Amino acid sequence: MQIELRDIRKTFGSVRANAGISLLIPPASIQGILGENGAGKSTLMKILSGFILPDSGDIIMDGSRVVIHSPADAIRRGVGMLHQDPLDFPPLKILDDFILGRRGAVFPDRRKAAREFRQLAAQFDFDLDSEAYVDTLTVGERQQLEILRLLWFGAGVLILDEPTTGISQPQKEKLFATLRKLADQGMTIIFVSHKLEDVELLCSRVAVFRQGELVGSAEPPYETKSLVRMMFSRDLAFTGRTSVPPGGPILSLRGVSLEALRLQIRDVSFEARAGEVIGLAGMEGSGQSVLLSACAGLAQPVSGRVRLGENDVTGLSYHAFMKRGVAYLPAARLEQGLVAGLSLADHFILSEGVGGIFIDRGRAQDLASDRIRTYNIKGAPSHQVESLSGGNQQRMLLALLKESLSLILLEHPTRGLDIESTLYIWSKLRERCAQGAAIVFISADLDEVLQYSDRVLVFFSGRVSPPLPAEGLSVEKLGGLIGGKGWDVLASAAVAHG
């Protein structure tokens, strides 16, 4: 199916999300949409997929002008969208989620649906059990389920919004193989991303957005510097790893064992020292989130001891950890990190305690405005936090960090952020290290783990490696460990590096 967008315009108050975008997307192609956070990529795709209506402009599908009123209307016209966080229902079985929303009989034929589900899954080599529950799936498997569901609904155009955020390297490779196969079968794929490497690796053409406008396009072979220049209107400086000389221990775990649903972690021991960055790498669900929660007092060990500095804090609450200078930034931004319905200024009031008996609204507005500028958040103090894009919500979480911290724990700290924002955020985190804080973070991006970590803990099915110096690792070696290969040499490697 050929898609043509003509002079699409959309504003939200004073913000020009799309400023007259015109784009032709040929059938059987993988069209990349590249741009920084807030460039207008997701807005345009939400217009095409029926989530919002444009203020003006036309959508042309195979030569005919159409008006798409809703996501259901879009899927009837053959357009399906896979969101950054898949839209599914965790309490349901996979088959029930697969069927949900399908037009037809009030009581669907489950046997027929299960048979067609298995046939589709086998076609793309997806290992999904239709009787399992959605909440047992990784993000990558949830994406696979949603792709199968959209194909079953008859999608001929598949839109993917930042699909590699939060999935592992093997899951990304599987996803890319699936998209190439779909394009070969005649589908039109629209791949929205801020990741240059993903676009260059996958897409047959790319359109670059900046501040709501289409500023350029390119076809292979791509020139990375040219794409960066189009995205940001300037070149960006990429720096190597910069380490801070480590100080004394901030966080110490000794023989810690943890239990979670379908997962046990045994006998974990390590220290995070002042000025040090420790990366936690592994397939989603391998135990790194459980361990990070224990470092914040959100999960209690079944055995072993946790210390902050000289203090034994085993069994204490998250609030007790917070009082000792610990900050925890979860991956679930709106569900756990931010409060939907509150403005940006309200969040700083809660975070900083602005005021006494009476809230100092003026000071809160000034603080919010200052942090918005510092962290380049696309929003205003009065905006509700859920109105921000995913990347801007992540920047908001980082902007809420208190000034004086000894330990910062982060799940996917640059999830959904563009290159410029990633470089900036890590420069700010490294400033924290220079001030004596230790950082422990989780990332599915192996390049990020190796780029910014001093040492790395690798997770595989509940097993945890000793801390490994990042400078002695490569993406290939780290990927092998995450997949369960090379664990027999970890103990000797740890001894060799002290």
N, C-alpha and C positions, 0 to 999 in steps of 0.2 A: 504494500500500500504506500502510495506517495503522499507525503504530508507537506502542505505549504502554509506557512504563517505569514500574514500580510499586515504590517503596520500595527502590531499588537501593543496596546497601551493599557497600563494599570497603575493606579496610584493608591496609596494608603495614607490619607491625610496629606502631609507635605512631602511624603517620601514617594519618589518616582521609582516604582519597582520595575516596570517595563516601559521604555520610552520609544515606542515606534519600532518594534523588532520585526524584521521580515527575514524568513529563513525557509529554504526549500530542502526537504529531506527525501532522498530517493528511496524506492523500495529495495529490500534485500541488502541493506547497508547497516553499518554500525556507526551512527552519528554521535560524536562526542560533543558535549556542551561543557565548556571549561570556564571557570571564573572564580574570583575570590568570594568569600562569604559576603552575602548581601548584594551580589552582582545582578540578581534577578533571575537566576537559573530556575530555582524551584518554583517561583511564581509563574513563569511561563509554562512549566510542565503541569502545574496545578490547573492552569487554564485549559491546556490541551486535554487533561484527564477529567475535566468537569468538576473539580473541587471549588473553583471560583470562576466567576464570569469576567471577561475583560471589559474595560471601560469603552474600548473601541477596537476595531480591527477585525480581520476575517481569518477563519480556519477553512482551508481547502483540502478535502480528502479525495484523492483520485479524480481531481478536476471539478468536484462539486462542493459548493459552499455549504457548511454545516454550522449549527449552533449546538454546543454541547452544554446541557443544563445541569448535569449531575454525573457522578462516577458511574452510576448504573446506566445512564444514557451513553457515556463514553464506551463502556464495555459492550453495549449493544452495537455500537459502531466499530468495534474491533480494537479499541484503545484501552490498554491496561497499564496500571502504574504500580511498580514495586517501590515502596517507600523505604527510607533509611531505617526506620523501625517498622518491620513488617506488620501489617494490619491483620492480626489473627486473634483467636480466643483461646488463651492458655488452658482454661478448664475443660475444653472439648477434646475429644479424640481427633486424631488427624483426619480421619475420613469425614467426620461431621463438619470440621472446619473447611475441608475441601468442597463439600456439597453446599455449604451455606451461601445463600444469595443466588443460587442457580434458578433461573426461571423454569417453570414447568409445573409438574404435579405437586399437590400439597404434601403428599407423602412420597418422597423420592425412592427410587429403586436402589437400595443400598448395595445389593449384590452386583448390579450392573455398574454402579459408581465405583465400587471397590475394584472390579475387574479393569475398568478403564483407568483408574488410578495406578494400578500395578503396571499396566501396559505403558502408560506415559512415563512412569518412574524408570522402568527398564530401558526405555528409549534413550534416556539421558544418564543412565547408570546412577540413579539416585537410590540410596539405601534407606528407604523410609517405610516403617511398618504402619499401615493404615489404622491399626487398632491401638497404637501407642498414643499417649497424650501429648498435646502441643507443648506443654510446659516442660517436657523432658528434652526438647530439641535445642540445639545450639542456634545462634543467630544465622549461621550459614545454612543449616537444615531448615530453618523457618523460611529463609529466602527460597530454597528449593521447593518447599510446599507451596508458597505463594506463586512461583513461576508455573508450577503444574496446574494450580487452580485457575490462573489467568488463561493459560493455554486451553484448558478444558472449557472455559467460558467462551472461547472463540477469538481470543485476542490475536490480531495480525500486526499490531504495533505494541511494543513493550517498552515502557519507560522505566528506567532504573535511576533512583535518586540517591547518590552517594552509597552504592551498594557494597563497597569494600570497607566501609567504616565498621570496625568491630569484628571482622572475621579474620581468620588466620590465613597464612600464605597458601597452604594446601586447599583451603576452602575457596580462596580467590582463584586459584588455578582451575578448580572445578567449575566455578561460575563462568569464567572466561571461555572455557571449552564449550559450555552449554550455549552461551550467547553466540559464539562463532557457528555452532551447529544450527541454531535457529535462523541466523542470517543466511546461511547456505540453503536453508529450506524455504527462503523467500520472505521471512519476517523482517520488519523494520525495527531496528533496535536504537533507542535513544539513551545514551549513557551520560548521566549528569555527574560531574565530579570536579573537585579542585585539585586532584592528584595528577600531576603531569605524567608520572611514570605509567599509571593505569591507562590514561588516554592514549599515550604514545604506543603502548603495547597492544591495545585492543582495537582502537577505532580506525575506520577507513577514511574518516574526515573529521574535522573538529571546528566548531564555532566558538569564539572567545567572547565572553561578556564582561563588561566593566560598568559599574554604576548604572545598571538598567539598560545599557545599550549594547548592541552587537558591534564590536570594534574590529573584528577581523576573523579570518578563517584560514585553515591550512589543511594540507593533505600530506601523506607520507612521501618521502622521509621527513620527519618532523625535526625542527631545530628548537631545542629546549629554551635557549636564550630568547629566541624570538617570541615563543609562547609566553614566557615570563614577562617580557616587555609589554606584550599586548594586555596581559592580565592586570599589571600594576603600573603601567606607563613608565617603568624604569627598570633597571637591572637590580637584582637582589644579591647581597653578599652572603655566601654560604661558608660558615666557619666550621672548623674541625672541633673535636672534643676538647673542652677546656675543663680541667679538673682542679679542684680546690684541695690543698693538702689536708688530709683527714685529721680530725681532732679526737676527742674522747668519745666513748660510746654513748649514743643518745637512746637507742633501742636495743635491747638484748633479749633474745629468745633462747631458752635452754631446755632441750628435750620436750618441746611442745608437741602435743598430739591433739588433733581436732577431728570432730565428726560432723558431717553434714549429710543431707539426703543423698543416699547412694554413693557416698564418698568418705573415705577415711584418710587422714594425713598423720603420719607417725614420725615422732622424734626429730623435729626440726630445730636446728640450732644455728643462729647467726647473729651478727651485730651490725647495726647501721650507725656509722660514726658521724660526728659533726662534719658538715661540708661534703658528705658523700651522697651519691645517687645510686640506688640499687633498683635494677629493673627486674620485674617478674614476668617470665615468658612461658607460654604454654597454650595448648588448645583450650578454647573456652570450656569451662567445666572441669578443668584438671586440678583445681584447688587453689589457684592464686587469689581469687576473690575471697575465699574463706580465710586464708592466711592474712590477707590485708585487713579483713574485718577484725581478726583477733588482735592485730597490731593497734587497732583503734578502740578496743574494748567493746566492740559490737558483737563479737563471738567469743565464747569462753572456752579455754582449753580444757580437755578432759584430764590432761596431765601436763607437767612441765611448768616452767615459770616465765613470766614476762616482766621485764624491768624497764623503767624509763629513768635514765641516768642512774642514780644510786637507789632509787625507790622501787620496791617490788609492788607492781600494780596488778598482779594476777587476780582475776575475778572482779576487778573494779569496773564501774560503768563507763560508758562513753563520756559522760559529763565529767567524770574524774580525770579521764585522759585529756579532755579539752582544757581543764584547769591547769594541766601540766604542759600546755603548749602544743598539743596535738591537733591537727586539722585533717579531716577526711573528706575528700571530694568523690562522690559516687558517680558511676557511669549513668545511672538513671537520673537525668537532670531534674525533670519536673516532678517525678514520683518521689525522689528522696532528697534532692539538693535544693530545689527552689519551691516557692509556694504559688501555685496558680491562683490568679485573682488579685494578687498584690502587685503594686507598681515596683519599678526599679528602686525608687527612693524608699519605699516601704521596706525593701530588703536590707538596705543599708541602715535603716533605723533599727531593725531587728538584730543585725550583725554587730553594729558598733554601739548600740545603746545610746543613740543620739537623744539627749534631753535628760530631764530628771523627772519631777512629778508631771510636768507637761512636756510633750514632744516638741523639740525645736525643729519645725518643718523647714525653716529657711536654711539651717545648717545641713539638714538632710538633703535638701535640693542641691546645695553647693557641693556636698560630698559626692552625691550621685553624679553630678555633672563632671566633676574632676575625674572620677574613676571611669566614666564613660569615655572621656577623652584619652585617658592613659591606656586603657585596654581596647580602644578603637571599637567600641560596641555600637552597632547600628541601631540606635534607639534613643529615647528621651527619658528623663527621670519619671515622667508621668505615665509612660507606657506600661501596660501589664506585661509581666515577664513571659507569659505564654505567647505573646505576639511576636517575640523575637525568633529568628531562625535558630536551628539547632546549634550552629557554630557560635552565634552570639549568646545563646544561653550558656555555652561552655565558658566563654570569656567572662560572662557575668559571675559564674561560680568562682573563677580565679580572682576576679575583682573583689569578691567578698572575703577573701583571706585576711585575717588579722595581721598586723604588722609584726608582732613579736611571736614567733613560732619556733619550736625546737624540732618538730617532726611533722612533715607534710606527706600524707598518704593520698595517692591519686589513682583512680581507675580511668584509663584512657584519657589522659589530660589534654590531648590535642584532637580528640575525636571530632570530626566534622570541621576542623579548622584548615584554612588554606595555608600555603607555604609561608607567606609573610607573617601571618598570625602565629604559626608554629615556631618560627624563628624567634619572634618577639616573646612569646610565652616562655620558651626555654631560657631566653636571656634573663627574664625576670625570675624564673625559678633558680637559675644559677646565682643570681644576686642573693637569694635567700641562703644558698649554700655558703656563699662568701661571708654571710652574717652569722654562720654557725648552725644552720638548720640541716637536718638530714632529710632526704627525700626517698620514698619507696613508691614505685609506680608500676602499674600494669599497662601493657600495650600489646595489641595484636600485630602492630607494625614492627617487624623485626629490625628494619633499618633504624627506626626510632630508638628501639631498645639498645642497639649497638652504638648509635650516635651519641646518646646522652647518658648512658649508664657508666659508672665506674666498675661495678660488679653486677653479675646477673645470676639470679636463681631460676633454674629451669624446672618446670612442672610437667609430669607425665602420669596420668591416671592415679593421682594422689601421691606419687613419689616426688620428692623435692631434692634437687641437687645441692651440694655445698656451693657457697658463693664462688663464681667463676669470674676472673678478670675479663672485662669486655674486650680489652685490646688483644686478647688471645683467641677471640671468637670471630667467625664469619657467619654470614647469613646462611650459607649451606650447612655449616656445622651446627649452628643453633637450630635450624629447621630439622636436621636429623635427630637431635636430642629431643625436640618437642614431639617428634614422631616415634620416639622410643629406641632410637639407634645410638650406640656409643656410650651407654650408661656404665658399662663395665670399666671404662677408663676414667670415670669422673673422680673416683676416690684418689687415685694416684696423681691426677692433674691438680686436685685441690692441695694435696700435700706438697707437690712441687712448687706451687705458688705461695705456700705459707698460709 
